[in-house]
Amino acid sequence: MNRRCRFDSVAQKPLTQELERRMDMTRIGVSRRKALQSGACALAGAAGLLLTARARAGTERSTTNEEIVRRWYKTWEKKDQGQFEALMADNFTFTSAAGDDHISKSAFKTQCWDTQVNFIDRFDLERVFESGNEAFVKYLCHTKNGKSFRNVEYFRLRDGKVESIECYFGGKSTFPSEVSKG
């Protein structure tokens, strides 16, 4: 805490911090509550400007992590196995509530791509949040048999590739494997 001492200009007496604080607040005619509210609004505004600037800066890059994530889902819709494999990092892992605990790239291809890709019609990406090398996606997947399911997935990305995905399903009856059954 700063314990500096100021002097009253007339009597040349030291002012206490409390008296100094009251003088500062009353001299400008603003209560502490109003000053704090104004400060909070200014901080929120500055944070909003920072996010806007970051979003603009992100558009200047050749490929953003959000674009990579969106490309991931398009790959499933187009059944593009070459692009699917190209988007995954060599050390890719996948985790889900269906018993997949950090399974490898090859296990994911066998257990998920090979068994589910032909049931998927399209994805509605409802929310995509990106921050640094991470992204959260909430989507509604429409299947070819007229059913749908909603998931949330957490992505970790590195060097333009998907390094890991953690998938969070809704109820068991909406697991992709359940919905894909006739």
TAQUI-V808100 format. One record per pair of residues at least 6 apart in sequence whose ideal C-beta (glycine too) atoms are under 8 Angstrom apart, sorted by sequence separation. I is the first residue (numbers start at 0). J is the second residue. If there is no record, write none. Layout:
i = (I,I)
j = (J,J)
This chain:
i = (6,7,24,57,73,93,94,128,141,142,155,156,168,171,6,7,24,94,99,127,128,140,154,155,168,5,6,14,29,57,74,75,93,94,99,102,127,128,139,140,155,4,5,74,92,93,126,127,139,140,154,155,4,24,92,126,139,140,154,92,99,126,138,153,70,74,91,92,99,124,125,137,138,152,153,91,93,124,125,137,138,152,2,5,90,93,124,125,137,138,152,153,71,89,92,123,136,151,152,70,88,91,122,123,135,136,150,151,87,122,123,135,150,93,122,123,135,136,150,67,121,122,134,135,150,84,87,121,133,134,148,149,119,120,133,148,119,120,133,134,119,120,132,133,84,118,119,125,132,149,83,118,132,148,150,117,118,148,148,83,132,148,147,80,146,144,140,144,80,142,142,144,78,78,75,76,75,76,76,76,75,72,72,69,118,69,68,115,118,68,115,118,65,101,114,65,72,115,64,114,63,68,72,64,99,64,68,64,65,88,91,94,64,88,91,92,93,94,95,96,91,92,93,94,95,96,97,57,88,90,91,92,93,94,95,96,87,88,93,95,86,87,88,86,97,96,97,71,68,68,67,64,71,64,67,67,68,67,62)
j = (12,13,30,63,79,99,100,134,147,148,161,162,174,177,13,14,31,101,106,134,135,147,161,162,175,13,14,22,37,65,82,83,101,102,107,110,135,136,147,148,163,13,14,83,101,102,135,136,148,149,163,164,14,34,102,136,149,150,164,103,110,137,149,164,82,86,103,104,111,136,137,149,150,164,165,104,106,137,138,150,151,165,16,19,104,107,138,139,151,152,166,167,86,104,107,138,151,166,167,86,104,107,138,139,151,152,166,167,104,139,140,152,167,111,140,141,153,154,168,86,140,141,153,154,169,104,107,141,153,154,168,169,140,141,154,169,141,142,155,156,142,143,155,156,108,142,143,149,156,173,108,143,157,173,175,143,144,174,175,112,162,178,178,112,178,178,175,179,116,178,179,181,116,117,116,119,119,120,121,122,122,122,124,124,175,127,127,175,178,129,176,179,127,163,176,129,136,179,129,179,129,134,138,131,166,132,136,133,134,157,160,163,134,158,161,162,163,164,165,166,162,163,164,165,166,167,168,129,160,162,163,164,165,166,167,168,160,161,166,168,160,161,162,161,174,174,176,154,154,156,156,154,161,156,159,160,161,161,159)
